[in-house]
Each structure stands twice: as C-alpha cells, then as structure tokens.
Amino acid sequence: MSDAAREGLAWITGAGGLIGGCLSALGGLPLWRTRGLARQDLDLGDFRAVEGQFKRDRPALVIHCAALTKTGECQAEPGRARRLNVDVTARLAELASDIRFIFFSTDLVFDGRSGHYDETARVNPLSTYAETKVAAENIVLANPRHTVVRTSLNGGVSRTGDRGFNELLRRAWQKGQMLDLYTDEFRSPVAAKVTARAVWELAAANQPGLYHVAGSERLSRWEIGQALAKRWPQLKPNLRAASLKEYQGAPRAPDTSLNCAKAQRLLSFSLPGLTDWLAANPDEEF
C-alpha cells in the first residue's frame, strides 16, 4: 500500500484560488495530508494526465474548487464555461466514484426572488455560470458518496489578490474609484477561512449530500461595502448607494442569502456573520 493510501491523501483542485488556498493552508490533519493542485501543477482539462496522476496518487478525498467563476467570462464563452465547470467535474467525479468527493457550487443557482434558501429550495439559474454549476451539481449528487457545498461571497487573501470580494473592493478604492453598491442585492458573505474550516469538518463527518455553507448574516452589497470601508479608512473609500433598478446587463439575482442550518448541525463552531467576524478579527489581513 502506498503512503498516499495509508495516510489518506486529499486532493484540492484550484489551490491557487481563494478557497482552495485556504483549504490547503489549513490542512486536513489528522485524517488527511493534502496535495494542492493549481493550474501550473495539473491541467484539469487534460483528462489523460489527470487520470494518470490520480492513479499514482490514489487520493482518499477530492475537494474540487477549480472553476471558471467570473460570470462575465462564462456569459461570453459558454462553451469554455461548460468544459471547465461541467466536463472537468464529471471526469473528476468519475475517477473519484469510490471515494469521498466534495464539489463547490454557488448561491447563484437560485433566482433570488425569495432569499434564505435551504437545500430543498428549487434552483432557477439566471446566468451561464449558474447553469453550469447546476449541471455539475446533478452529476456529483448522482453518486451517494459525493457532496455538494454551495457557498456565497467569500473574502480573504488570495495569491493573485483578486479572488475575494474584499480584494476587488480594495483594488478599486486604491485606484480612487467610486463604487455604486446595491442596497437591494443580498448575499451571505463569509471569510474563506471559515468556509475552509467548515468543509474540512464536513469531510470528516462523512455524511454526503448537499449543504449550504456561508455567513449567517444577510447583507446587501451596500452593507458589505460599508463594513469594509470602516475597516480601511486609510483608503478613503468612495461608495454610493445604488439600486438594481439602475443595472443594465445580464440578469442578477436580488437575494440569494442561504440558510445553513443543515451544515451547522454537523459543525463544531457557529458560522459567523461577516460583520461579527470582522469585529472578532480586527488584525486579520482581509
């Protein structure tokens, strides 16, 4: 038996991203040692290479974070979005058919007409990105060993400095830009470190299925901006309260806040709201 099989190796795809990076940094000990796979480590679109590496490593767990997540890019290139978000997921799930597999999805699978969605709520994606996530969810959940984790806006510090919602706001304010932030578009923002901790605990619990993991606070884009503006007064943030009624473009879901009670029952800690987390971690780089 190889060391990987004996110790329990966990693959983390998308390790160069925000959540994948946090999962890799936090680690899965004592149950797993981890191998973070960024784009330069393995091209997930090269299935022959992926299959060969999978057979060599023999992971006991795959946490699949890699995806094309920018909604504009997905809308402009639907074929590429499907290849990266659906086809790659299907191939990984097939390789991992006999082991634990955790797939990251999004609150944007909902149309946002009601909010506070739990896992029984009907999906109705409004964008190409969300459509690919719904298609991938269906593939993953067809295997009773596998798990889907839907999350919301995640914040933190990524390698590239542009993956977290907070990083995008900071970059804009560093350039002196004025941001229009909607008072009537709601999400459940969360620190990526919290998401990573929760996912490792869900993996250890080994109760496969569909879970919502996000912040416990329903916040508008405007409220999120205000909270971060208070944290970074040195940037002299410029923000203006705006409304979705002013928005022109692809459809946007007004309220995709998530009910995370199902996951919360399996966790050893309470999922915090963003403002509580910011207050409790004033010195945390964010």
Legacy VTK file of the C-alpha trace (Angstrom):
# vtk DataFile Version 3.0
C-alpha trace
ASCII
DATASET POLYDATA
POINTS 286 float
0.000 0.000 0.000
1.368 3.434 -0.911
1.986 6.178 1.629
-0.794 8.220 -0.009
-3.344 5.470 0.508
-2.168 4.658 4.027
-2.135 8.237 5.279
-5.201 9.365 3.377
-4.256 11.894 0.713
-6.681 14.699 -0.099
-6.530 16.367 -3.494
-7.519 20.046 -3.524
-8.091 21.410 -7.015
-7.998 25.147 -7.556
-5.338 25.520 -4.859
-4.244 28.782 -6.453
-7.648 30.300 -5.758
-9.072 31.770 -2.583
-10.968 28.836 -1.056
-8.584 26.212 -2.417
-5.662 28.149 -0.984
-7.342 28.364 2.427
-8.120 24.642 2.398
-4.503 23.862 1.563
-3.157 26.202 4.245
-5.483 24.888 6.934
-4.855 21.256 6.028
-6.891 18.158 6.770
-4.877 16.623 9.595
-5.169 14.265 11.377
-7.280 12.396 8.795
-5.589 13.554 5.595
-2.458 15.070 4.257
-3.106 17.370 1.364
-1.934 17.959 -2.164
-2.960 21.311 -3.558
-3.290 21.339 -7.327
-3.047 24.719 -9.018
-3.240 25.291 -12.764
0.538 25.040 -13.181
0.603 21.704 -11.342
-2.003 19.868 -13.406
-4.180 20.845 -16.368
-7.582 19.506 -15.341
-8.697 19.713 -18.952
-6.085 17.116 -19.916
-8.006 14.095 -18.748
-5.296 11.597 -19.632
-2.814 13.476 -17.441
-5.383 13.812 -14.638
-6.188 10.096 -14.756
-2.509 9.180 -14.676
-1.814 11.433 -11.695
-4.912 10.160 -9.895
-3.761 6.560 -10.282
-0.303 7.443 -8.996
-1.509 9.456 -6.005
-4.545 7.341 -5.114
-6.259 10.096 -3.099
-8.834 9.181 -0.471
-10.649 12.501 -0.878
-11.026 15.070 -3.653
-12.159 18.623 -2.876
-12.897 20.246 -6.210
-12.652 24.043 -6.017
-11.318 24.797 -9.501
-13.793 26.528 -11.810
-14.369 29.430 -14.157
-16.189 31.661 -11.682
-16.310 35.070 -13.337
-19.875 35.417 -14.548
-18.949 37.778 -17.370
-16.423 35.349 -18.830
-18.895 32.479 -18.565
-21.593 34.551 -20.275
-19.216 35.481 -23.107
-17.760 31.974 -23.521
-20.440 29.412 -22.617
-18.590 26.536 -24.301
-15.464 27.168 -22.262
-17.560 27.550 -19.115
-19.180 24.191 -19.693
-15.858 22.473 -20.349
-14.256 23.838 -17.195
-17.231 23.733 -14.850
-19.178 20.688 -16.030
-16.958 18.390 -18.099
-13.958 18.599 -15.758
-16.220 17.992 -12.757
-17.817 14.986 -14.426
-14.431 13.421 -15.174
-13.107 14.000 -11.659
-16.295 12.633 -10.118
-15.959 9.531 -12.297
-12.373 8.982 -11.177
-13.450 9.500 -7.576
-16.506 7.275 -7.839
-15.435 5.077 -4.923
-14.063 7.768 -2.603
-15.242 10.996 -0.986
-15.677 13.893 -3.384
-16.664 17.447 -2.429
-17.705 19.901 -5.126
-18.050 23.651 -4.637
-21.159 25.305 -6.019
-22.775 28.703 -5.599
-25.757 30.541 -4.123
-26.346 31.873 -7.653
-28.122 28.631 -8.603
-31.181 30.460 -7.207
-33.087 33.262 -8.940
-33.062 35.406 -5.795
-36.771 36.046 -5.619
-37.162 34.925 -2.010
-33.813 34.501 -0.223
-32.924 32.412 2.856
-32.732 29.343 0.628
-32.237 25.930 2.174
-31.146 22.758 0.397
-34.726 21.797 -0.532
-35.356 25.022 -2.472
-35.842 24.808 -6.231
-32.946 26.066 -8.312
-33.503 28.517 -11.148
-30.166 29.806 -12.506
-30.155 33.153 -14.294
-26.628 33.106 -15.755
-24.435 30.765 -17.761
-22.128 30.401 -14.759
-25.005 29.324 -12.527
-26.353 26.978 -15.199
-23.016 25.169 -15.373
-22.982 24.811 -11.602
-26.468 23.295 -11.574
-25.458 20.819 -14.278
-22.343 19.855 -12.312
-24.309 19.533 -9.068
-26.606 16.993 -10.700
-23.642 14.919 -11.855
-21.983 14.964 -8.436
-25.107 14.189 -6.428
-25.884 11.169 -8.611
-23.225 9.381 -6.537
-24.395 8.820 -2.924
-20.783 9.043 -1.709
-20.378 12.584 -3.016
-21.099 16.040 -1.613
-22.007 19.465 -2.979
-21.238 22.568 -0.927
-22.974 25.753 -2.022
-21.367 28.914 -0.723
-21.755 32.651 -1.192
-19.342 35.574 -1.497
-16.030 34.539 0.076
-13.445 37.016 1.265
-9.819 36.748 2.228
-6.341 36.972 0.774
-5.624 35.093 -2.448
-2.325 34.539 -4.241
-3.356 36.743 -7.140
-5.055 39.364 -4.986
-8.268 39.397 -6.997
-10.329 36.366 -5.943
-12.094 37.631 -2.823
-14.941 40.160 -2.952
-12.960 42.235 -0.458
-9.906 42.242 -2.721
-11.930 43.611 -5.622
-13.300 46.431 -3.458
-9.850 47.240 -2.072
-8.306 47.387 -5.551
-10.983 49.778 -6.757
-10.577 52.084 -3.762
-6.797 52.022 -4.052
-7.296 53.423 -7.556
-9.619 56.104 -6.200
-12.667 54.691 -7.970
-16.227 55.434 -6.892
-18.257 52.248 -6.448
-22.014 52.002 -6.873
-23.160 49.291 -4.444
-26.701 47.981 -4.484
-28.915 48.328 -1.439
-31.324 45.715 -2.803
-28.991 42.835 -3.745
-28.354 40.446 -0.855
-25.827 37.673 -0.223
-24.415 35.716 2.744
-20.743 36.786 2.723
-18.177 34.770 4.656
-14.452 34.662 5.275
-12.871 31.933 3.154
-11.015 30.658 6.213
-14.386 29.931 7.819
-15.563 28.105 4.702
-12.390 26.013 4.642
-12.710 25.027 8.301
-16.348 24.050 7.786
-15.562 21.943 4.713
-12.814 20.017 6.486
-15.276 19.263 9.292
-17.923 18.140 6.797
-15.370 15.895 5.125
-14.533 14.331 8.484
-18.220 13.851 9.329
-18.591 11.792 6.137
-22.302 12.440 5.686
-22.509 13.031 1.935
-25.154 15.175 0.311
-25.985 18.800 -0.373
-25.006 21.536 2.096
-25.091 25.314 2.299
-22.003 26.875 3.919
-21.937 30.661 4.127
-22.130 33.568 6.538
-25.033 33.706 8.967
-25.779 37.333 8.104
-27.844 38.549 5.145
-26.131 41.661 3.847
-26.678 43.901 0.853
-23.802 44.876 -1.394
-24.071 48.348 0.129
-23.831 46.996 3.697
-20.808 44.867 2.733
-19.126 47.930 1.255
-19.842 49.998 4.359
-18.368 47.311 6.631
-15.153 47.171 4.614
-14.943 50.952 4.250
-14.855 51.186 8.049
-12.046 48.636 8.124
-9.920 50.522 5.589
-10.319 54.246 6.341
-6.788 54.845 5.057
-8.019 54.081 1.537
-10.580 56.913 1.732
-13.236 54.631 0.190
-15.716 56.131 -2.244
-19.082 54.386 -2.412
-22.597 55.323 -3.395
-25.873 53.602 -2.532
-27.445 52.352 -5.755
-30.311 50.077 -6.793
-30.597 47.018 -9.009
-33.239 49.008 -10.869
-30.357 51.052 -12.292
-28.471 47.979 -13.503
-28.331 47.146 -17.189
-26.935 43.796 -18.289
-27.418 40.082 -17.764
-29.993 39.136 -15.123
-28.884 39.446 -11.489
-30.474 37.563 -8.604
-31.604 40.079 -5.958
-31.462 37.863 -2.850
-29.526 34.596 -2.766
-28.977 34.541 1.002
-28.557 30.998 2.311
-29.980 29.001 5.197
-27.071 26.938 6.535
-28.866 25.106 9.362
-28.246 21.659 7.859
-24.468 22.078 7.773
-24.463 23.906 11.108
-25.751 20.789 12.865
-22.560 18.932 11.866
-20.087 21.689 12.735
-18.213 22.226 15.992
-18.469 26.025 15.668
-21.086 28.583 14.675
-20.879 30.017 11.185
-20.395 33.746 11.833
-21.881 36.694 10.021
-19.382 38.853 8.183
-19.647 41.897 10.461
-19.210 39.732 13.571
-16.185 38.016 12.008
-14.604 41.353 11.075
-15.166 42.661 14.618
-13.668 39.495 16.164
-10.634 39.577 13.861
-9.555 43.219 13.696
-5.925 42.376 12.958
-6.639 39.687 10.367
-5.386 40.501 6.870
-8.532 40.790 4.793
LINES 1 287
286 0 1 2 3 4 5 6 7 8 9 10 11 12 13 14 15 16 17 18 19 20 21 22 23 24 25 26 27 28 29 30 31 32 33 34 35 36 37 38 39 40 41 42 43 44 45 46 47 48 49 50 51 52 53 54 55 56 57 58 59 60 61 62 63 64 65 66 67 68 69 70 71 72 73 74 75 76 77 78 79 80 81 82 83 84 85 86 87 88 89 90 91 92 93 94 95 96 97 98 99 100 101 102 103 104 105 106 107 108 109 110 111 112 113 114 115 116 117 118 119 120 121 122 123 124 125 126 127 128 129 130 131 132 133 134 135 136 137 138 139 140 141 142 143 144 145 146 147 148 149 150 151 152 153 154 155 156 157 158 159 160 161 162 163 164 165 166 167 168 169 170 171 172 173 174 175 176 177 178 179 180 181 182 183 184 185 186 187 188 189 190 191 192 193 194 195 196 197 198 199 200 201 202 203 204 205 206 207 208 209 210 211 212 213 214 215 216 217 218 219 220 221 222 223 224 225 226 227 228 229 230 231 232 233 234 235 236 237 238 239 240 241 242 243 244 245 246 247 248 249 250 251 252 253 254 255 256 257 258 259 260 261 262 263 264 265 266 267 268 269 270 271 272 273 274 275 276 277 278 279 280 281 282 283 284 285
